[in-house]
Amino acid sequence: MLRIFLAVTTMALAGWAGTTGSAEAAPAPTPVPTLSPSPTPTCPPALPIGVSVTAVTTTSVTLSYSILFRPPCGYNPPMTVSLFASREDAQQWQAPVAQAVTGPETNGTVTIGQLTPDTEYWYRVSDADGRRDPYMIGPARTAALAACRATATIDSRWGTGFVATVTVRSTGTQALDGWSVSWRWAGDERIQTVWRGVAETAGADVTVRNASYNGTLAPGGATTFGLLVTTSAVPDALLLACGR
């Protein structure tokens, strides 16, 4: 009887020891942290880039640009400026006729050349990563070819003034109906009298328009007007611009 009791007690103790050992060998699992999604950046309600036409010639267009925001709300320079022949082509980004790439600066200018005189183009911009700006689109027209040419000859000069004759010649293929010649004085020059023309002055800037009887010039035709000017230093020449 004692043997049976000892045997049963030994088996019970062994089972208890085994259960305790298993519990110690299997620790509770480590909880897995829950990852929160990355916050979506909030971009300010403003255009990420500004573009405007700042200068034109008969064969080129110069645009100024200013990148206001960098990615993800804006763009990375350099920017590519594309010109299109029509607004429809520009809206669809199809058939660009000319392109130019800006420098690495976020503010600067870019000039696109080899264009056709007196022609309207439409510009769009994209960045170095190929992203197309959906907002900036606008017209840019090259300057027209000069319809006339003006040259000045100083006929006589003295210590306080001079007399000059300006020749205006039509350079177009069609008759010129009205002309104007403009220039800027370099010093204290002042017009006292104009003949065969009508003068307008604004500070150092001068414009002489045709008289009522000499404004129409056939292709290759020419006319003249004269100036009497007072000054403390007679200029060597006049740099003139002629147009309609």
Salt bridges, closest charged atoms under 4 A:
ASP118 OD1 - ARG141 NH1 3.21
ASP127 OD2 - ARG131 NH2 2.87
GLU200 OE2 - ARG209 NE 3.33
ASP205 OD1 - ARG184 NE 2.65
